[in-house]
Amino acid sequence: MKLTSLTTAAAAVLATLAIASPGRAADPAHVQQLLLTGECAGCDLSGANLDEAHLIGVDLRNANLQGASLVNANLEGADLSGANLANANLTSAFLTNAILEDANLNFVNLTEAQIYHADVSGASMQDINLSDAEVYGTGISVGGGE
């Protein structure tokens, strides 16, 4: 019975993700893989709706999350090394100890995000929105020149 309800819940989430972002290329099989296993290195999750997802410690190395919605998502300890998060919405996301090394964070919305001790070395961070974000122990700064 529990397996059936879990399968039904996963199917409902996948159906929502598939219709929530028309015109985007998120691969439903990749979304399911991420939600069920927490491992989706190199996956195409562009435009996916992952709002409020608990993605603690997930492996998203080199994943394509361009334009994805991760509002209120918990990405604590997630490995997003080399991931493409361009134009993603991470409003109120929790990124403690996340690895964003060499990630594309261009035009990412991090409004009210909590970013503590995240590794952003080598990340591209053009025009990110850090309005009301809490950033501690992380190599993100406001202002600038090159």
C-alpha positions, -999 to 999 in steps of 0.1 A, spaced: 0 0 0 28 24 9 46 17 -24 14 24 -43 8 58 -26 45 67 -32 42 58 -69 9 77 -72 25 108 -55 56 106 -78 33 103 -108 13 134 -97 45 154 -92 58 143 -126 25 153 -143 27 187 -126 63 192 -137 55 182 -172 27 207 -177 40 235 -154 67 247 -179 54 245 -214 81 253 -240 109 241 -217 129 209 -222 129 192 -188 131 155 -193 104 139 -171 125 107 -167 153 129 -153 129 147 -129 117 113 -117 153 100 -113 162 131 -92 132 129 -70 135 91 -64 173 87 -62 188 121 -54 213 115 -82 210 132 -115 244 143 -127 242 156 -163 204 155 -163 182 179 -183 160 197 -158 157 229 -177 125 247 -169 115 221 -143 93 231 -114 111 219 -83 95 244 -59 97 233 -22 116 201 -32 138 185 -5 170 181 -25 194 176 4 228 163 -7 216 156 -43 241 150 -71 234 175 -98 269 179 -112 268 193 -148 230 192 -148 210 217 -169 187 236 -146 184 266 -169 151 285 -161 141 259 -134 120 270 -105 134 260 -71 114 284 -49 118 273 -12 138 243 -23 162 228 2 196 223 -15 216 218 16 249 200 7 238 196 -29 266 192 -55 258 215 -84 294 217 -97 293 228 -133 255 230 -134 237 255 -156 214 275 -134 211 305 -157 177 323 -152 167 299 -125 144 310 -97 159 301 -63 138 326 -42 139 316 -5 161 285 -14 183 270 13 219 265 0 240 257 31 272 238 22 261 236 -15 288 231 -41 283 255 -70 319 254 -82 321 264 -119 283 267 -121 265 292 -144 246 314 -120 240 342 -145 206 360 -140 197 337 -111 171 350 -86 183 344 -51 159 368 -34 156 358 3 178 328 -2 200 315 26 235 308 13 258 297 40 293 283 34 286 275 -3 315 269 -27 311 292 -56 347 292 -68 348 296 -106 311 302 -109 298 328 -133 275 353 -114 264 380 -139 234 400 -128 223 377 -99 195 390 -76 205 388 -40 177 410 -26 173 402 11 194 371 8 215 359 37 250 352 25 277 340 50 310 323 45 305 323 7 324 340 -20 295 361 -33 298 398 -30 277 428 -42 293 454 -63 321 456 -84 343 457 -114 364 429 -126 
